[in-house]
Amino acid sequence: MTKPEYIYVVVIAKPPEEVWKGLTTPEFTKQYWHKTEVRSDFTVGSSIEFMTEEGHVGCEGEILSADYPAELSFTWQFPRNPETAKEPHSRVTFRLEPIAAGTKLTVLHDQFPANSKMYALVEPGWPLVICGLKTLLESGTAVDFSAEH
């Protein structure tokens, strides 16, 4: 059986530097990403954590690449969910490509084990998170679409 991978592509009417900031700054992520604050120094080998309002680690991983403002990649684990806590880490890669209208953002989430329960969670989740980012950056209004899910 082949391993699943998830790909989501969106255009955001902001330059890559602003999209990068939206993906890597706690003040931004807590507004659209399940109210979590991203924490990392974004150097290869460093940890990345998405901290909940209660101070728990929502998701965690290790930075695999950080090529500002073109690509960010890290491993992904969701330790708080008993169904996914024992699965091997998967990988998230954000590719930011400058285009005339702003930034073409590609989200690639891959390296899931076969029959992954994590994949079943991220497949409907990524569009909600990325639409929240897009709305925040383009309008200045924070909408956490994931709160509706």
mmCIF file of the C-alpha atoms, coordinates in Angstrom:
data_MODEL
# 
_entry.id   MODEL 
# 
loop_
_atom_site.group_PDB 
_atom_site.id 
_atom_site.type_symbol 
_atom_site.label_atom_id 
_atom_site.label_alt_id 
_atom_site.label_comp_id 
_atom_site.label_asym_id 
_atom_site.label_entity_id 
_atom_site.label_seq_id 
_atom_site.pdbx_PDB_ins_code 
_atom_site.Cartn_x 
_atom_site.Cartn_y 
_atom_site.Cartn_z 
_atom_site.occupancy 
_atom_site.B_iso_or_equiv 
_atom_site.pdbx_formal_charge 
_atom_site.auth_seq_id 
_atom_site.auth_comp_id 
_atom_site.auth_asym_id 
_atom_site.auth_atom_id 
_atom_site.pdbx_PDB_model_num 
ATOM 1   C CA . MET A 1 1   ? 0.000   0.000  0.000  1.00 0.00 ? 1   MET A CA 1 
ATOM 2   C CA . THR A 1 2   ? 1.307   3.453  -0.882 1.00 0.00 ? 2   THR A CA 1 
ATOM 3   C CA . LYS A 1 3   ? 1.708   6.064  1.793  1.00 0.00 ? 3   LYS A CA 1 
ATOM 4   C CA . PRO A 1 4   ? -0.707  8.979  1.540  1.00 0.00 ? 4   PRO A CA 1 
ATOM 5   C CA . GLU A 1 5   ? 0.408   12.550 1.015  1.00 0.00 ? 5   GLU A CA 1 
ATOM 6   C CA . TYR A 1 6   ? -1.570  15.734 1.275  1.00 0.00 ? 6   TYR A CA 1 
ATOM 7   C CA . ILE A 1 7   ? -1.046  18.735 -1.029 1.00 0.00 ? 7   ILE A CA 1 
ATOM 8   C CA . TYR A 1 8   ? -2.828  22.067 -0.747 1.00 0.00 ? 8   TYR A CA 1 
ATOM 9   C CA . VAL A 1 9   ? -2.085  25.098 -2.935 1.00 0.00 ? 9   VAL A CA 1 
ATOM 10  C CA . VAL A 1 10  ? -3.386  28.625 -2.407 1.00 0.00 ? 10  VAL A CA 1 
ATOM 11  C CA . VAL A 1 11  ? -2.503  32.108 -3.610 1.00 0.00 ? 11  VAL A CA 1 
ATOM 12  C CA . ILE A 1 12  ? -2.180  34.777 -0.939 1.00 0.00 ? 12  ILE A CA 1 
ATOM 13  C CA . ALA A 1 13  ? -2.128  38.438 -1.983 1.00 0.00 ? 13  ALA A CA 1 
ATOM 14  C CA . LYS A 1 14  ? 0.948   39.228 0.102  1.00 0.00 ? 14  LYS A CA 1 
ATOM 15  C CA . PRO A 1 15  ? 4.688   38.835 -0.584 1.00 0.00 ? 15  PRO A CA 1 
ATOM 16  C CA . PRO A 1 16  ? 6.482   35.672 0.603  1.00 0.00 ? 16  PRO A CA 1 
ATOM 17  C CA . GLU A 1 17  ? 8.128   37.554 3.487  1.00 0.00 ? 17  GLU A CA 1 
ATOM 18  C CA . GLU A 1 18  ? 4.702   38.354 4.978  1.00 0.00 ? 18  GLU A CA 1 
ATOM 19  C CA . VAL A 1 19  ? 3.393   34.822 4.436  1.00 0.00 ? 19  VAL A CA 1 
ATOM 20  C CA . TRP A 1 20  ? 6.532   33.470 6.134  1.00 0.00 ? 20  TRP A CA 1 
ATOM 21  C CA . LYS A 1 21  ? 5.908   35.800 9.075  1.00 0.00 ? 21  LYS A CA 1 
ATOM 22  C CA . GLY A 1 22  ? 2.326   34.557 9.264  1.00 0.00 ? 22  GLY A CA 1 
ATOM 23  C CA . LEU A 1 23  ? 3.547   30.954 9.434  1.00 0.00 ? 23  LEU A CA 1 
ATOM 24  C CA . THR A 1 24  ? 6.379   31.507 11.912 1.00 0.00 ? 24  THR A CA 1 
ATOM 25  C CA . THR A 1 25  ? 5.242   34.193 14.363 1.00 0.00 ? 25  THR A CA 1 
ATOM 26  C CA . PRO A 1 26  ? 3.305   33.225 17.521 1.00 0.00 ? 26  PRO A CA 1 
ATOM 27  C CA . GLU A 1 27  ? 1.248   36.432 17.436 1.00 0.00 ? 27  GLU A CA 1 
ATOM 28  C CA . PHE A 1 28  ? -0.070  35.387 14.038 1.00 0.00 ? 28  PHE A CA 1 
ATOM 29  C CA . THR A 1 29  ? -0.493  31.626 14.492 1.00 0.00 ? 29  THR A CA 1 
ATOM 30  C CA . LYS A 1 30  ? -2.557  31.977 17.672 1.00 0.00 ? 30  LYS A CA 1 
ATOM 31  C CA . GLN A 1 31  ? -5.119  33.955 15.642 1.00 0.00 ? 31  GLN A CA 1 
ATOM 32  C CA . TYR A 1 32  ? -5.830  31.292 12.999 1.00 0.00 ? 32  TYR A CA 1 
ATOM 33  C CA . TRP A 1 33  ? -4.148  27.963 13.936 1.00 0.00 ? 33  TRP A CA 1 
ATOM 34  C CA . HIS A 1 34  ? -6.301  26.346 16.631 1.00 0.00 ? 34  HIS A CA 1 
ATOM 35  C CA . LYS A 1 35  ? -5.258  29.196 18.984 1.00 0.00 ? 35  LYS A CA 1 
ATOM 36  C CA . THR A 1 36  ? -1.736  27.754 19.180 1.00 0.00 ? 36  THR A CA 1 
ATOM 37  C CA . GLU A 1 37  ? 1.487   29.733 19.284 1.00 0.00 ? 37  GLU A CA 1 
ATOM 38  C CA . VAL A 1 38  ? 4.323   28.406 17.165 1.00 0.00 ? 38  VAL A CA 1 
ATOM 39  C CA . ARG A 1 39  ? 7.660   28.294 18.982 1.00 0.00 ? 39  ARG A CA 1 
ATOM 40  C CA . SER A 1 40  ? 10.993  27.701 17.288 1.00 0.00 ? 40  SER A CA 1 
ATOM 41  C CA . ASP A 1 41  ? 14.158  29.509 16.309 1.00 0.00 ? 41  ASP A CA 1 
ATOM 42  C CA . PHE A 1 42  ? 13.670  27.992 12.825 1.00 0.00 ? 42  PHE A CA 1 
ATOM 43  C CA . THR A 1 43  ? 17.182  26.641 12.419 1.00 0.00 ? 43  THR A CA 1 
ATOM 44  C CA . VAL A 1 44  ? 17.773  23.144 11.095 1.00 0.00 ? 44  VAL A CA 1 
ATOM 45  C CA . GLY A 1 45  ? 17.722  20.600 13.905 1.00 0.00 ? 45  GLY A CA 1 
ATOM 46  C CA . SER A 1 46  ? 15.811  22.855 16.302 1.00 0.00 ? 46  SER A CA 1 
ATOM 47  C CA . SER A 1 47  ? 12.484  21.894 17.787 1.00 0.00 ? 47  SER A CA 1 
ATOM 48  C CA . ILE A 1 48  ? 9.165   23.364 16.717 1.00 0.00 ? 48  ILE A CA 1 
ATOM 49  C CA . GLU A 1 49  ? 6.140   23.335 19.000 1.00 0.00 ? 49  GLU A CA 1 
ATOM 50  C CA . PHE A 1 50  ? 2.593   24.582 18.693 1.00 0.00 ? 50  PHE A CA 1 
ATOM 51  C CA . MET A 1 51  ? 1.605   25.563 22.241 1.00 0.00 ? 51  MET A CA 1 
ATOM 52  C CA . THR A 1 52  ? -2.035  25.643 23.329 1.00 0.00 ? 52  THR A CA 1 
ATOM 53  C CA . GLU A 1 53  ? -3.539  28.428 25.415 1.00 0.00 ? 53  GLU A CA 1 
ATOM 54  C CA . GLU A 1 54  ? -3.280  26.096 28.407 1.00 0.00 ? 54  GLU A CA 1 
ATOM 55  C CA . GLY A 1 55  ? 0.473   25.729 27.899 1.00 0.00 ? 55  GLY A CA 1 
ATOM 56  C CA . HIS A 1 56  ? 0.414   22.198 26.441 1.00 0.00 ? 56  HIS A CA 1 
ATOM 57  C CA . VAL A 1 57  ? 2.220   21.061 23.317 1.00 0.00 ? 57  VAL A CA 1 
ATOM 58  C CA . GLY A 1 58  ? -0.381  20.628 20.592 1.00 0.00 ? 58  GLY A CA 1 
ATOM 59  C CA . CYS A 1 59  ? 1.955   19.469 17.836 1.00 0.00 ? 59  CYS A CA 1 
ATOM 60  C CA . GLU A 1 60  ? 5.718   19.161 17.797 1.00 0.00 ? 60  GLU A CA 1 
ATOM 61  C CA . GLY A 1 61  ? 8.593   18.302 15.534 1.00 0.00 ? 61  GLY A CA 1 
ATOM 62  C CA . GLU A 1 62  ? 12.069  19.176 14.329 1.00 0.00 ? 62  GLU A CA 1 
ATOM 63  C CA . ILE A 1 63  ? 13.056  21.753 11.719 1.00 0.00 ? 63  ILE A CA 1 
ATOM 64  C CA . LEU A 1 64  ? 14.352  19.974 8.606  1.00 0.00 ? 64  LEU A CA 1 
ATOM 65  C CA . SER A 1 65  ? 14.889  23.038 6.394  1.00 0.00 ? 65  SER A CA 1 
ATOM 66  C CA . ALA A 1 66  ? 14.364  26.774 6.765  1.00 0.00 ? 66  ALA A CA 1 
ATOM 67  C CA . ASP A 1 67  ? 15.165  28.722 3.608  1.00 0.00 ? 67  ASP A CA 1 
ATOM 68  C CA . TYR A 1 68  ? 13.685  32.184 4.297  1.00 0.00 ? 68  TYR A CA 1 
ATOM 69  C CA . PRO A 1 69  ? 11.295  33.075 2.689  1.00 0.00 ? 69  PRO A CA 1 
ATOM 70  C CA . ALA A 1 70  ? 11.056  30.209 0.197  1.00 0.00 ? 70  ALA A CA 1 
ATOM 71  C CA . GLU A 1 71  ? 10.682  26.933 2.121  1.00 0.00 ? 71  GLU A CA 1 
ATOM 72  C CA . LEU A 1 72  ? 10.092  25.673 5.631  1.00 0.00 ? 72  LEU A CA 1 
ATOM 73  C CA . SER A 1 73  ? 9.970   21.973 6.461  1.00 0.00 ? 73  SER A CA 1 
ATOM 74  C CA . PHE A 1 74  ? 9.627   20.124 9.757  1.00 0.00 ? 74  PHE A CA 1 
ATOM 75  C CA . THR A 1 75  ? 8.599   16.790 11.180 1.00 0.00 ? 75  THR A CA 1 
ATOM 76  C CA . TRP A 1 76  ? 5.090   16.589 12.643 1.00 0.00 ? 76  TRP A CA 1 
ATOM 77  C CA . GLN A 1 77  ? 3.754   14.691 15.628 1.00 0.00 ? 77  GLN A CA 1 
ATOM 78  C CA . PHE A 1 78  ? 0.485   15.141 17.558 1.00 0.00 ? 78  PHE A CA 1 
ATOM 79  C CA . PRO A 1 79  ? 1.286   13.720 21.018 1.00 0.00 ? 79  PRO A CA 1 
ATOM 80  C CA . ARG A 1 80  ? -1.914  14.880 22.741 1.00 0.00 ? 80  ARG A CA 1 
ATOM 81  C CA . ASN A 1 81  ? -4.127  12.640 20.631 1.00 0.00 ? 81  ASN A CA 1 
ATOM 82  C CA . PRO A 1 82  ? -3.960  9.014  21.853 1.00 0.00 ? 82  PRO A CA 1 
ATOM 83  C CA . GLU A 1 83  ? -4.796  7.738  18.344 1.00 0.00 ? 83  GLU A CA 1 
ATOM 84  C CA . THR A 1 84  ? -1.810  9.480  16.746 1.00 0.00 ? 84  THR A CA 1 
ATOM 85  C CA . ALA A 1 85  ? 0.719   9.733  19.587 1.00 0.00 ? 85  ALA A CA 1 
ATOM 86  C CA . LYS A 1 86  ? 2.438   6.469  18.691 1.00 0.00 ? 86  LYS A CA 1 
ATOM 87  C CA . GLU A 1 87  ? 2.559   7.033  14.945 1.00 0.00 ? 87  GLU A CA 1 
ATOM 88  C CA . PRO A 1 88  ? 5.953   7.911  13.453 1.00 0.00 ? 88  PRO A CA 1 
ATOM 89  C CA . HIS A 1 89  ? 6.489   11.570 12.653 1.00 0.00 ? 89  HIS A CA 1 
ATOM 90  C CA . SER A 1 90  ? 5.208   12.785 9.307  1.00 0.00 ? 90  SER A CA 1 
ATOM 91  C CA . ARG A 1 91  ? 6.638   15.809 7.465  1.00 0.00 ? 91  ARG A CA 1 
ATOM 92  C CA . VAL A 1 92  ? 5.185   19.240 6.667  1.00 0.00 ? 92  VAL A CA 1 
ATOM 93  C CA . THR A 1 93  ? 6.717   21.427 3.957  1.00 0.00 ? 93  THR A CA 1 
ATOM 94  C CA . PHE A 1 94  ? 5.626   24.953 3.104  1.00 0.00 ? 94  PHE A CA 1 
ATOM 95  C CA . ARG A 1 95  ? 6.845   26.244 -0.263 1.00 0.00 ? 95  ARG A CA 1 
ATOM 96  C CA . LEU A 1 96  ? 6.431   29.969 -0.870 1.00 0.00 ? 96  LEU A CA 1 
ATOM 97  C CA . GLU A 1 97  ? 6.779   31.101 -4.468 1.00 0.00 ? 97  GLU A CA 1 
ATOM 98  C CA . PRO A 1 98  ? 6.570   34.789 -5.404 1.00 0.00 ? 98  PRO A CA 1 
ATOM 99  C CA . ILE A 1 99  ? 4.057   35.482 -8.169 1.00 0.00 ? 99  ILE A CA 1 
ATOM 100 C CA . ALA A 1 100 ? 2.638   38.719 -9.556 1.00 0.00 ? 100 ALA A CA 1 
ATOM 101 C CA . ALA A 1 101 ? -0.424  38.576 -7.275 1.00 0.00 ? 101 ALA A CA 1 
ATOM 102 C CA . GLY A 1 102 ? 1.595   37.773 -4.148 1.00 0.00 ? 102 GLY A CA 1 
ATOM 103 C CA . THR A 1 103 ? 2.613   34.284 -3.021 1.00 0.00 ? 103 THR A CA 1 
ATOM 104 C CA . LYS A 1 104 ? 1.754   30.834 -4.227 1.00 0.00 ? 104 LYS A CA 1 
ATOM 105 C CA . LEU A 1 105 ? 1.813   28.757 -1.035 1.00 0.00 ? 105 LEU A CA 1 
ATOM 106 C CA . THR A 1 106 ? 2.061   24.993 -1.376 1.00 0.00 ? 106 THR A CA 1 
ATOM 107 C CA . VAL A 1 107 ? 1.541   22.837 1.689  1.00 0.00 ? 107 VAL A CA 1 
ATOM 108 C CA . LEU A 1 108 ? 2.894   19.308 1.345  1.00 0.00 ? 108 LEU A CA 1 
ATOM 109 C CA . HIS A 1 109 ? 2.253   16.977 4.265  1.00 0.00 ? 109 HIS A CA 1 
ATOM 110 C CA . ASP A 1 110 ? 3.755   13.550 3.635  1.00 0.00 ? 110 ASP A CA 1 
ATOM 111 C CA . GLN A 1 111 ? 5.693   10.609 5.062  1.00 0.00 ? 111 GLN A CA 1 
ATOM 112 C CA . PHE A 1 112 ? 2.628   9.220  6.817  1.00 0.00 ? 112 PHE A CA 1 
ATOM 113 C CA . PRO A 1 113 ? 2.589   5.537  7.684  1.00 0.00 ? 113 PRO A CA 1 
ATOM 114 C CA . ALA A 1 114 ? 0.078   3.414  5.792  1.00 0.00 ? 114 ALA A CA 1 
ATOM 115 C CA . ASN A 1 115 ? -3.409  3.627  7.370  1.00 0.00 ? 115 ASN A CA 1 
ATOM 116 C CA . SER A 1 116 ? -2.380  6.779  9.243  1.00 0.00 ? 116 SER A CA 1 
ATOM 117 C CA . LYS A 1 117 ? -4.876  8.229  11.680 1.00 0.00 ? 117 LYS A CA 1 
ATOM 118 C CA . MET A 1 118 ? -2.921  11.501 11.534 1.00 0.00 ? 118 MET A CA 1 
ATOM 119 C CA . TYR A 1 119 ? -3.599  11.783 7.797  1.00 0.00 ? 119 TYR A CA 1 
ATOM 120 C CA . ALA A 1 120 ? -7.319  11.472 8.488  1.00 0.00 ? 120 ALA A CA 1 
ATOM 121 C CA . LEU A 1 121 ? -7.047  14.504 10.797 1.00 0.00 ? 121 LEU A CA 1 
ATOM 122 C CA . VAL A 1 122 ? -4.888  16.757 8.632  1.00 0.00 ? 122 VAL A CA 1 
ATOM 123 C CA . GLU A 1 123 ? -6.735  16.171 5.361  1.00 0.00 ? 123 GLU A CA 1 
ATOM 124 C CA . PRO A 1 124 ? -9.791  18.217 6.438  1.00 0.00 ? 124 PRO A CA 1 
ATOM 125 C CA . GLY A 1 125 ? -7.707  20.420 8.764  1.00 0.00 ? 125 GLY A CA 1 
ATOM 126 C CA . TRP A 1 126 ? -5.142  22.027 6.456  1.00 0.00 ? 126 TRP A CA 1 
ATOM 127 C CA . PRO A 1 127 ? -7.650  23.984 4.315  1.00 0.00 ? 127 PRO A CA 1 
ATOM 128 C CA . LEU A 1 128 ? -9.146  25.496 7.477  1.00 0.00 ? 128 LEU A CA 1 
ATOM 129 C CA . VAL A 1 129 ? -5.750  26.522 8.861  1.00 0.00 ? 129 VAL A CA 1 
ATOM 130 C CA . ILE A 1 130 ? -4.462  27.943 5.578  1.00 0.00 ? 130 ILE A CA 1 
ATOM 131 C CA . CYS A 1 131 ? -7.724  29.791 4.857  1.00 0.00 ? 131 CYS A CA 1 
ATOM 132 C CA . GLY A 1 132 ? -7.354  31.388 8.288  1.00 0.00 ? 132 GLY A CA 1 
ATOM 133 C CA . LEU A 1 133 ? -3.826  32.491 7.390  1.00 0.00 ? 133 LEU A CA 1 
ATOM 134 C CA . LYS A 1 134 ? -4.954  33.858 4.024  1.00 0.00 ? 134 LYS A CA 1 
ATOM 135 C CA . THR A 1 135 ? -7.867  35.778 5.548  1.00 0.00 ? 135 THR A CA 1 
ATOM 136 C CA . LEU A 1 136 ? -5.707  37.253 8.309  1.00 0.00 ? 136 LEU A CA 1 
ATOM 137 C CA . LEU A 1 137 ? -2.919  38.373 5.978  1.00 0.00 ? 137 LEU A CA 1 
ATOM 138 C CA . GLU A 1 138 ? -5.176  39.767 3.263  1.00 0.00 ? 138 GLU A CA 1 
ATOM 139 C CA . SER A 1 139 ? -7.868  41.428 5.384  1.00 0.00 ? 139 SER A CA 1 
ATOM 140 C CA . GLY A 1 140 ? -6.198  41.976 8.744  1.00 0.00 ? 140 GLY A CA 1 
ATOM 141 C CA . THR A 1 141 ? -9.135  40.168 10.348 1.00 0.00 ? 141 THR A CA 1 
ATOM 142 C CA . ALA A 1 142 ? -8.436  37.006 12.286 1.00 0.00 ? 142 ALA A CA 1 
ATOM 143 C CA . VAL A 1 143 ? -10.739 34.084 11.576 1.00 0.00 ? 143 VAL A CA 1 
ATOM 144 C CA . ASP A 1 144 ? -9.973  30.704 13.107 1.00 0.00 ? 144 ASP A CA 1 
ATOM 145 C CA . PHE A 1 145 ? -11.874 28.501 10.671 1.00 0.00 ? 145 PHE A CA 1 
ATOM 146 C CA . SER A 1 146 ? -10.525 25.452 12.515 1.00 0.00 ? 146 SER A CA 1 
ATOM 147 C CA . ALA A 1 147 ? -12.689 26.398 15.523 1.00 0.00 ? 147 ALA A CA 1 
ATOM 148 C CA . GLU A 1 148 ? -15.709 25.501 13.382 1.00 0.00 ? 148 GLU A CA 1 
ATOM 149 C CA . HIS A 1 149 ? -14.348 22.023 12.643 1.00 0.00 ? 149 HIS A CA 1 
# 
